[in-house]
Amino acid sequence: MIMRPVETRTHNLLLSCFRSSKTRAKESGDAIAHSIEELTGFDASGTDEFTLEQAGLVSIGIPLLIANIRKKLPAKVELRLSDFAEVRTVGDVRCVVDGALERASMIKTGV
């Protein structure tokens, strides 16, 4: 199976979730939970199991969620809509954000 660039990038971001630090996970988790609650009123804190549909976010809500999360993270963190193409759950969103935080940290430290 040949993966397209967006699929490969998303796959790599999801894999990086498992390598993220506790600090990065807390930062991304807080930003995501607060963003979802601000947009939909849904309390997504405490679990990554909720689907975005359960949280009141369908395809139209994803760009709003990304914009809201961006406001809560350091300016150097790059979140692209294409990175979220395959996300289905709050945990998937966390993995993408953790990957973006890790990339920004690596750029900052020159790794």
C-alpha angles and dihedrals in degrees: 000000000000115000120215117231094257091050092048093048092047091047091051092048092051091050091051089061089077092054098048122118123248090246092052091046091051092048094049093041092053093046092049097045093047092046093051092047092049092050102040109008089241116139104226096166119121100029141057093195098088115103118231088243090058088050090055095255120123127163094298091052097054096077089049091049092050092049091049093048091049089060091057098049133069114283094246093063110105117207116181125192089229089061088064096052095109102034117124105160139041086252091057089052089050091052092052092047092046089052091051091049090050092050090050091049092050092050091048093051094039095239 
